[in-house]
Amino acid sequence: MKLIKVEPKDNYILRIYLDDDSVVDFDVKAELERIPCYQSLYNKTLFNAVKFKNKRIYWNDQCDFHLDQIIDRGHPISHA
């Protein structure tokens, strides 16, 4: 399974589209509150600049998440 699209949403949610046609909403705010090094992502400009490659979403060298974390902590959604 690989990422095919990442879409920043309101309230620090990322909508993650996967190559198996599944879609997951990942609440990054929960991670911001839990892990101090991610607090730079409260900057909306930085948060909205999210990138992805293969099985990883990232913003910079300090802030990234692997697909396993996203699936484990995310919420599957139905297609709109």
C-alpha positions in Angstrom: 0.0 0.0 0.0 1.3 3.5 -0.9 0.1 7.1 -0.5 -1.2 8.7 -3.7 -2.5 12.0 -2.3 -2.4 14.0 0.9 -4.9 16.8 1.5 -4.6 19.2 4.5 -8.1 19.9 6.0 -9.3 22.1 8.9 -8.4 21.4 12.5 -5.0 19.8 11.6 -6.6 16.8 9.8 -4.9 15.2 6.8 -7.0 13.3 4.4 -4.8 10.5 3.1 -5.6 8.7 -0.2 -4.1 5.3 -0.7 -3.5 3.2 -3.8 -6.0 0.6 -2.7 -8.8 3.2 -3.1 -9.1 3.7 0.7 -9.2 7.1 2.3 -8.1 7.9 5.9 -8.4 11.0 8.0 -5.4 11.4 10.2 -5.7 13.8 13.2 -2.3 15.4 13.4 -3.4 17.7 16.3 -3.5 14.7 18.6 0.2 14.2 17.8 1.0 17.9 18.1 -0.3 17.8 21.7 1.4 14.6 22.5 4.9 15.0 21.0 6.7 18.4 21.6 8.9 18.3 18.5 5.8 18.4 16.2 4.5 21.7 17.7 6.0 23.6 14.8 3.1 22.2 12.7 0.8 24.6 14.6 2.0 27.0 11.9 -0.7 26.5 9.3 1.6 27.5 6.4 4.0 24.8 7.4 1.2 22.3 8.1 -0.4 23.0 4.6 3.0 22.4 3.0 2.8 18.6 3.7 4.6 16.3 1.3 4.6 12.6 0.8 6.8 9.9 -0.7 6.0 6.2 -0.8 4.9 5.3 2.7 5.8 8.5 4.5 4.3 12.0 4.9 6.6 14.7 6.0 7.2 18.5 6.4 10.9 18.6 7.3 13.5 16.4 9.0 11.8 16.6 12.4 8.2 16.1 11.4 7.1 13.0 9.6 4.7 10.0 9.9 5.0 6.6 8.4 2.0 5.0 6.8 1.8 2.4 9.5 1.3 5.2 12.1 -1.4 6.8 9.9 -3.4 3.6 9.5 -3.1 2.8 13.2 -4.2 6.2 14.4 -6.3 7.4 11.5 -10.0 7.1 10.8 -11.2 5.4 7.6 -13.8 7.4 5.7 -16.1 6.5 2.9 -15.7 8.2 -0.4 -17.6 11.4 -0.8 
